[in-house]
Amino acid sequence: MNQRWLEVSLLATVLCLCACGSSDSKDDAGSPDAGGGDAGTPDSGTPDAGPEVPSFEQGDGVSRESTVVGGIDVDRYTWTDSKGRPRTLSLKRQTAAGNGGYAVQMTYQVAAGADWRTVTVDGTGGGERGFGYFVGHELYRQFDNGASGTIAGLNGEDDSPLGYGFAVRGAPSSILPASTSASHTFTTTYPKWGTRVAMADVTAATPAATAAHQKFLVPLTLRWVFQKGVDFPRLDIRLDLGEATAGQLSFDLRGPYGVVEFADADTQAPLSNVQWGDTRNHFTTQAPVAGALTTQANWTWNEPIGATRKYHALLARHSGTGVLYELGLVELKLGQDAGLVYGGYSTNNGATKAATGRALLSDGFSAGEWPFQSAQYSGLNAATGVTGKKFAWGSSPFYGSAFTSVYFNNDFSTAIDAFPASKALLYRTCLVMGVSPFTDASRKSLTRQVAESAAPSCATADPL
C-alpha cells in the first residue's frame, strides 16, 4: 500500500466515514438508519418457505418451541448451560407480519444467594430492536468527478441497509431425543454496489458514471447454534461472492448487529464502558463503574492483542439495582477458519488518552475510527450518561477488494485475504451475555475473559 492510500484513508477518517460506521440517526451514505428507510428488498412479509417442522421438539438438554414472545412469532430455543441452568434465545419467524432471522429476546439465570434469578435481554420494542441481523457498509470513495461518497449513494440507494429489511428463508435442524445441539439457518440476499470493471486499487478515483456501476445481490447465510453444557450460542455468517471478481467491491462486515436492552430489560440503564480487541490491540475505556461513560473518559488502546481472540463488549448498569451487565461478541474460529481483519486506519490505535489528550468522539478521535460499532452512535456526550445500546461487530472495509494488506496507521499493516479463492467470506461469533466482572480495579469484561479462555463456553457444534 502506498503513501497516497494513507492520505486518502486519513481524509476519510477525518470525515468520520473511513470505517463506515452508522449512527442512530444516519447511516454512512446519509440515508436514514431505520427499517422503513432501507433501500433494497422491501419488508414484504413473505411467509417463510422453509420446511414444515413440528411446533415443539425436545432433545437432550436442548429444545425448540414455536411460540409468541412480546406479540412476536418466534422459534424459542432452550438449552442447559455449563451450570445446568436453562437459557433461551427467541428467533423472530418470517411471517406475513414481517421479516425474521434475528433474536428478539434472550434469557439466562444467575445465582441469587441460595436461589437463582432470571435475567432478560429484550429486543421486542420495534424499530431496530432485536439482534443478529446483517449489515455491511460500502467503502467511502473518492470519485473521478471530484465528489466523494458511496457507489450506492450515487445510485440513490442506501449503502448499508439493515438486514431485517429483507425476507429470509428459515430452516431449523431436526432435534431428536438424543440431540445435544440444535441450529437454525436463515438465507437471503444482501445488496452490494460495486464497479462493472474490477479496480486493482479501490482507493483510487472511482468512475462516477452510473453506467460504470453494478449492483450485486450477494447470497447471505446466517446460522444460529445452541448446545447443551455451554453458556453462549454461536452465529455463523457467510457471504458468497461468486458473481463478483476481486476489486469490483469493497465493504465491511458489521453483522451481528442490533439493539437490545441487555441490562435485565432496563431501558434506562446507562452505558458504563466499552472494550474491544481488534487485530492489533486491546481497547478499554476507563469510566468509573459507578458513574457513566462519557466522551471525557480515559481510554487505552496500546496493549498488544497477542493470541487473544478478537472481541467487542458493551457494558451497562441497571438503573435500579446497580448491577453491571454486558453484551459481547467473540470471534470463534473452527477448523481451518481464517477469520477476518478487524480495524481500519487510526492514529489512535497504539495510543492512550493520557499520551494524546484526545477525547472520545473529538476531532482527534472520530467515530469512524472505532473498529466496532457501539457507544459512538448512542448519543455519547461530555457530561451525561446515555442509554442507547446499538451494538455490532466490525471488520476492515476492504472485503471484496483485491488488496492483500491494509494499514492501521503509519507504522502498522497486516495481511488480508479480502477476496478468498473460495469466493466466500465466512466468520463466526460467540454471543456473550452475563453479569459483568468489570471493576475499577480489574478492568476485564466477561467478554474479554471469554476471548482469553483456552476453552470458551461457546457452542462448537454444526458449523456452517
C-alpha positions, 0 to 999 in steps of 0.5 A, spaced: 500 500 500 502 506 498 503 513 501 497 516 497 492 510 500 494 513 507 492 520 505 486 518 502 484 513 508 486 519 513 481 524 509 476 519 510 477 518 517 477 525 518 470 525 515 468 520 520 466 515 514 473 511 513 470 505 517 463 506 515 460 506 521 452 508 522 449 512 527 442 512 530 440 517 526 444 516 519 447 511 516 454 512 512 451 514 505 446 519 509 440 515 508 436 514 514 438 508 519 431 505 520 427 499 517 422 503 513 428 507 510 432 501 507 433 501 500 433 494 497 428 488 498 422 491 501 419 488 508 414 484 504 412 479 509 413 473 505 411 467 509 417 463 510 418 457 505 422 453 509 420 446 511 414 444 515 417 442 522 413 440 528 411 446 533 415 443 539 421 438 539 425 436 545 432 433 545 437 432 550 438 438 554 436 442 548 429 444 545 425 448 540 418 451 541 414 455 536 411 460 540 409 468 541 414 472 545 412 480 546 406 479 540 412 476 536 412 469 532 418 466 534 422 459 534 424 459 542 430 455 543 432 452 550 438 449 552 442 447 559 448 451 560 455 449 563 451 450 570 445 446 568 441 452 568 436 453 562 437 459 557 433 461 551 434 465 545 427 467 541 428 467 533 423 472 530 419 467 524 418 470 517 411 471 517 406 475 513 407 480 519 414 481 517 421 479 516 425 474 521 432 471 522 434 475 528 433 474 536 428 478 539 429 476 546 434 472 550 434 469 557 439 466 562 439 465 570 444 467 575 445 465 582 441 469 587 444 467 594 441 460 595 436 461 589 437 463 582 434 469 578 432 470 571 435 475 567 432 478 560 435 481 554 429 484 550 429 486 543 421 486 542 420 494 542 420 495 534 424 499 530 431 496 530 430 492 536 432 485 536 439 482 534 443 478 529 441 481 523 446 483 517 449 489 515 455 491 511 457 498 509 460 500 502 467 503 502 467 511 502 470 513 495 473 518 492 470 519 485 473 521 478 468 527 478 471 530 484 465 528 489 466 523 494 461 518 497 458 511 496 457 507 489 450 506 492 449 513 494 450 515 487 445 510 485 440 513 490 440 507 494 442 506 501 449 503 502 448 499 508 441 497 509 439 493 515 438 486 514 431 485 517 429 489 511 429 483 507 425 476 507 429 470 509 428 463 508 428 459 515 430 452 516 431 449 523 435 442 524 431 436 526 432 435 534 431 428 536 431 425 543 438 424 543 440 431 540 445 435 544 445 441 539 440 444 535 441 450 529 437 454 525 439 457 518 436 463 515 438 465 507 437 471 503 440 476 499 444 482 501 445 488 496 452 490 494 454 496 489 460 495 486 464 497 479 462 493 472 470 493 471 474 490 477 479 496 480 486 493 482 486 499 487 479 501 490 482 507 493 483 510 487 478 515 483 472 511 482 468 512 475 462 516 477 458 514 471 452 510 473 453 506 467 460 504 470 456 501 476 453 494 478 449 492 483 450 485 486 445 481 490 450 477 494 447 470 497 447 471 505 447 465 510 446 466 517 446 460 522 444 460 529 447 454 534 445 452 541 448 446 545 447 443 551 453 444 557 455 451 554 453 458 556 453 462 549 450 460 542 454 461 536 452 465 529 455 463 523 455 468 517 457 467 510 457 471 504 458 468 497 461 472 492 461 468 486 458 473 481 463 478 483 471 478 481 476 481 486 476 489 486 469 490 483 467 491 491 469 493 497 465 493 504 465 491 511 462 486 515 458 489 521 453 483 522 451 481 528 448 487 529 442 490 533 439 493 539 437 490 545 436 492 552 441 487 555 441 490 562 435 485 565 430 489 560 432 496 563 431 501 558 434 506 562 440 503 564 446 507 562 452 505 558 458 504 563 464 502 558 466 499 552 472 494 550 474 491 544 480 487 541 481 488 534 487 485 530 492 489 533 490 491 540 486 491 546 481 497 547 478 499 554 475 505 556 476 507 563 469 510 566 468 509 573 463 503 574 459 507 578 458 513 574 457 513 566 461 513 560 462 519 557 466 522 551 471 525 557 473 518 559 480 515 559 481 510 554 487 505 552 488 502 546 496 500 546 496 493 549 498 488 544 492 483 542 497 477 542 493 470 541 487 473 544 481 472 540 478 478 537 472 481 541 467 487 542 463 488 549 458 493 551 457 494 558 451 497 562 448 498 569 441 497 571 438 503 573 435 500 579 439 495 582 446 497 580 448 491 577 453 491 571 451 487 565 454 486 558 453 484 551 459 481 547 461 478 541 467 473 540 470 471 534 470 463 534 474 460 529 473 452 527 477 448 523 481 451 518 477 458 519 481 464 517 477 469 520 477 476 518 481 483 519 478 487 524 480 495 524 481 500 519 486 506 519 487 510 526 492 514 529 489 512 535 490 505 535 497 504 539 495 510 543 492 512 550 488 518 552 493 520 557 499 520 551 494 524 546 489 528 550 484 526 545 477 525 547 472 520 545 468 522 539 473 529 538 476 531 532 482 527 534 478 521 535 472 520 530 467 515 530 469 512 524 475 510 527 472 505 532 473 498 529 466 496 532 460 499 532 457 501 539 457 507 544 459 512 538 452 512 535 448 512 542 448 519 543 455 519 547 456 526 550 461 530 555 457 530 561 451 525 561 450 518 561 446 515 555 442 509 554 442 507 547 445 500 546 446 499 538 451 494 538 455 490 532 461 487 530 466 490 525 471 488 520 476 492 515 472 495 509 476 492 504 472 485 503 471 484 496 477 488 494 483 485 491 488 488 496 492 483 500 494 488 506 491 494 509 494 499 514 492 501 521 496 507 521 503 509 519 507 504 522 502 498 522 499 493 516 497 486 516 495 481 511 488 480 508 485 475 504 479 480 502 477 476 496 478 468 498 479 463 492 473 460 495 469 466 493 466 466 500 467 470 506 465 466 512 466 468 520 463 466 526 461 469 533 460 467 540 454 471 543 456 473 550 451 475 555 452 475 563 453 479 569 459 483 568 466 482 572 468 489 570 471 493 576 475 499 577 480 495 579 480 489 574 478 492 568 476 485 564 469 484 561 466 477 561 467 478 554 474 479 554 475 473 559 471 469 554 476 471 548 482 469 553 479 462 555 483 456 552 476 453 552 470 458 551 463 456 553 461 457 546 457 452 542 462 448 537 457 444 534 454 444 526 458 449 523 456 452 517 
